[in-house]
Amino acid sequence: MICLADNDYILKLAACDLLSETLALLDLELGDVYVLPSAKYKISTDKRLQAKFGAGAERALAFLKTVSEIDSKPDK
């Protein structure tokens, strides 16, 4: 199974420290999770998100380093 995860989903699960548990519940491995290339950039540069999610934002960034990015270039 492939999981496409958006920033809000990742941030909220990371804030509750539930990323690993959620993957286990859904029977997913880290290699099954794909995110947009902009996810790391958005979370690492948005000071409002960092203030709102605190340690959760750091957990989200660590998680994003372990999953795959979607090739967002459109087909010609």
C-alpha positions as CSV (number, residue, x, y, z in Angstrom):
1,M,0.0,0.0,0.0
2,I,1.2,3.6,-0.7
3,C,0.3,6.4,1.6
4,L,0.3,10.0,0.4
5,A,0.6,12.3,3.4
6,D,0.1,16.0,3.5
7,N,1.8,18.5,5.9
8,D,-1.2,18.9,8.2
9,Y,-1.6,15.2,8.7
10,I,2.1,14.8,9.5
11,L,2.3,17.8,11.8
12,K,-0.7,16.7,13.8
13,L,0.5,13.2,14.2
14,A,4.0,14.4,15.1
15,A,2.6,16.8,17.7
16,C,0.9,13.9,19.4
17,D,4.0,11.7,18.9
18,L,1.8,9.2,16.9
19,L,3.7,8.9,13.6
20,S,5.1,5.4,14.3
21,E,1.9,4.1,15.9
22,T,-0.1,5.3,12.9
23,L,2.2,3.6,10.4
24,A,2.0,0.4,12.4
25,L,-1.8,0.6,12.6
26,L,-2.1,1.1,8.9
27,D,0.4,-1.7,8.3
28,L,2.8,0.8,6.5
29,E,6.6,1.0,6.3
30,L,8.4,4.3,5.9
31,G,9.1,3.3,2.3
32,D,5.3,3.3,1.7
33,V,4.9,7.0,2.6
34,Y,5.3,9.8,0.0
35,V,5.1,13.5,0.5
36,L,5.5,16.6,-1.7
37,P,9.0,18.0,-2.0
38,S,7.7,21.2,-0.5
39,A,6.8,19.6,2.8
40,K,10.3,19.8,4.3
41,Y,10.7,23.4,3.1
42,K,7.3,24.5,4.4
43,I,7.7,23.1,7.9
44,S,11.3,24.2,8.3
45,T,10.7,27.8,7.2
46,D,7.3,28.6,8.6
47,K,7.9,30.2,12.0
48,R,4.1,30.1,12.8
49,L,4.0,26.4,12.3
50,Q,7.1,25.9,14.4
51,A,5.7,28.0,17.2
52,K,2.3,26.2,17.1
53,F,3.7,22.7,17.0
54,G,6.9,23.1,18.9
55,A,8.6,19.7,19.3
56,G,6.1,18.3,17.0
57,A,7.5,20.3,14.1
58,E,11.0,18.9,14.9
59,R,9.5,15.3,15.0
60,A,7.8,16.0,11.7
61,L,11.0,17.2,10.1
62,A,12.9,14.2,11.3
63,F,10.1,12.0,9.9
64,L,10.2,13.8,6.5
65,K,13.9,12.9,6.2
66,T,13.0,9.2,6.3
67,V,10.2,9.1,3.7
68,S,10.1,9.5,-0.1
69,E,9.2,12.5,-2.0
70,I,6.7,12.5,-4.9
71,D,8.1,13.5,-8.2
72,S,6.0,16.6,-8.8
73,K,7.0,17.3,-12.4
74,P,4.0,16.8,-14.7
75,D,4.1,14.3,-17.5
76,K,4.5,15.9,-20.9
